Structure formats: structure tokens, C-alpha cells
Amino acid sequence: MKNNVVRRAAASAAAASALAASLLTGGVANALPTGTYVAFGDSFAANPGQSDPAVPGRGGCPISVSNIGSHVARETGLELHDYSCNGTTAFMPTQPQKSLMGQVDNAIAQGSLGPATQLVTIYVGANDAMQGAVLPMPVQDDLYTTNVVAAVEKIKAANPTARVMLIGYPAFTSNDPTHYACPVNAAGFAPHIPAAGLHGFEMALQNRQQRAANESGIGFVNMKGIANIDVAMCGPDGERQVSAILDTDVASYNMTNHPTFHGSAVTGTTIANVYKSTF
């Protein structure tokens, strides 16, 4: 099943290669440099669960052996140092291994982030949006941006030449006027449920991430087109990139409402293509 997943991912990512290349400019070199790839993030990056083995990440949290970072490392030839952890936030209070700054500090202290680092990805924001929902949007925007910028400054101090990317989330709603979602995808039954409120929440997070990437001077990998709602939670069994909240295709994912194995592969290939485009 995993081989089929990778083949589907390669096909999906190839169709989006022009978009990926436009996110960070440059030509593709004949040979990529060797070194390390450091992954920071939340459960969308870590993605441990029921259907494949979970192993301890560098920060002590369980991670899937087939998560996004594993695909990026495989396609770039870099050595993965994965600090991602379920529940990670950028600004909401939490344990050190579950905060973006804590993960960065840990990677520096352990020597994972340094002269050999070629690529760093940051995949965080959804937990802040949920836990900090009582805060006014401008306050959330400022807190998120301030903390991402501070984390990136530490990353760049450890290695000014490393490629650093902030990864956007897949689509959870459609862009049409109904802004439909598919919280249920069971045995081919995936009704389109209007979700305008969720769409507003989703796009606020997207805009917040884009602002943070701009202000910190790093690339933003926009996944909304590649992982649109019709190939995400509303997609067919074995092909959707994001599992539904109620999802009967249990062999294809580790956690509900998270990247499926196919989705992790597509996102990993997209990130790898963006990275390759910078040489």
C-alpha cells in the first residue's frame, strides 16, 4: 500500500511543481548538497497513530515513520532530525517540547541545528488558533507572527544559509460560496456540509502564516491548491489527502482530520520540490 501511496504522491506533486517552484526562486542543481533536515511542528507533521509504527522523535515525542518529514528526507537525501510533536503551539503556553521555540532551542542544544543544516520546516499554527480562539484576531496574528519571527531568528543564527520554510495547512473547506466541508467520509458517502464559519477561521490562519513568513523572510508553502477540499477530506477512499472526522478508510491514515499516508507523501514531495528549486 505504501508504494502505491508514493506513486500517487509523485503524480500529484508533479502537477503542482510549477506552483511549488514559484514559492522559492532558483534553478535546480545537478546534485543536491548533503546535510541535515530539521522538522519542527505539530501533529500534522508528527502524525503518529494506529496504522503504522511510531518511533521517538528527536524531541522525545512519538512520530510516524511515514510522516511528511520522512518523505522530504527521502526525496532530498537529507538526514531527518524530527522534533515535531502533537499539540505544538507557537504562542499558547505549553510544555517545552510542544512549543516552537522549545523545539528550536532543543535542536540547537542537541547539535541538530547548525552548520550541517540544509533545510528547516515549520508546521505550526492550528493549535494556537483553537486554544487562543477567545483572543481577538489581531492579537492572535501579532502573537503568532512575533513568535515565528523569533524562532526563525534563532534558526538563522544557528545557520544563516539553511533554507527555512513555513508550511501551510491543507484545505478544510471549499472556496465556493457554500464553503462546504466533508466531516464524514464513510464507505463512499461524503456529504458536502456548508461551513462558512470554519472557512473564515481557516483563512485567518492561512493569512496569519503568510504574514509570519513574510516578516521573517522565509518561504511559505501554500498547500490550499494542492490539497484542496475535493482531494482532501472529500476525496475518495485510498486517494484523499486528509482524513475526515468520521472516516471508515482506517487503513489509510493514523489520525482523523489529519494527513493520510497519501497526503503526507504529497506534502513531502511538494516541500522537496520547493527545496530543490532553490539550487
Residue, then its C-alpha position, 0 to 999 in steps of 0.5 A: m500500500k505504501n508504494n502505491v501511496v508514493r506513486r500517487a504522491a509523485a503524480s500529484a506533486a508533479a502537477a503542482s511543481a510549477l506552483a511549488a517552484s514559484l514559492l522559492t526562486g532558483g534553478v535546480a542543481n545537478a546534485l543536491p548538497t548533503g546535510t541535515y533536515v530539521a522538522f519542527g511542528d505539530s501533529f500534522a507533521a508528527n502524525p503518529g497513530q494506529s496504522d503504522p509504527a511510531v518511533p521517538g522523535r528527536g524531541g522525545c515525542p512519538i512520530s510516524v515513520s511515514n510522516i511528511g518529514s520522512h518523505v522530504a528526507r527521502e526525496t532530498g537525501l537529507e538526514l531527518h532530525d524530527y522534533s515535531c510533536n502533537g499539540t505544538t503551539a507557537f504562542m499558547p503556553t505549553q510544555p517545552q517540547k510542544s512549543l516552537m521555540g522549545q523545539v528550536d532551542n532543543a535542536i540547537a542544544q542537541g547539535s541538530l541545528g547548525p552548520a550541517t543544516q540544509l533545510v528547516t520546516i515549520y508546521v505550526g499554527a492550528n493549535d494556537a488558533m483553537q486554544g487562543a480562539v477567545l483572543p481577538m484576531p489581531v492579537q492572535d496574528d501579532l502573537y503568532t507572527t512575533n513568535v515565528v519571527a523569533a524562532v526563525e531568528k534563532i534558526k538563522a543564527a544557528n545557520p544563516t544559509a539553511r533554507v527555512m520554510l513555513i508550511g501551510y495547512p491543507a484545505f478544510t473547506s471549499n472556496d465556493p460560496t457554500h464553503y462546504a466541508c466533508p466531516v464524514n467520509a464513510a464507505g463512499f458517502a461524503p456529504h458536502i456540509p456548508a461551513a462558512g464559519l470554519h472557512g473564515f477561521e481557516m483563512a485567518l490562519q492561512n493569512r496569519q502564516q503568510r504574514a509570519a513568513n513574510e516578516s521573517g523572510i522565509g518561504f511559505v508553502n501554500m498547500k490550499g491548491i494542492a490539497n484542496i477540499d475535493v482531494a482532501m477530506c472529500g476525496p475518495d477512499g485510498e486517494r484523499q489527502v486528509s482524513a475526515i472526522l468520521d472516516t471508515d478508510v482506517a487503513s489509510y491514515n493514523m489520525t482523523n482530520h489529519p494527513t493520510f499516508h497519501g497526503s503526507a507523501v504529497t506534502g513531502t514531495t511538494i516541500a522537496n520540490v520547493y527545496k530543490s528549486t532553490f539550487 
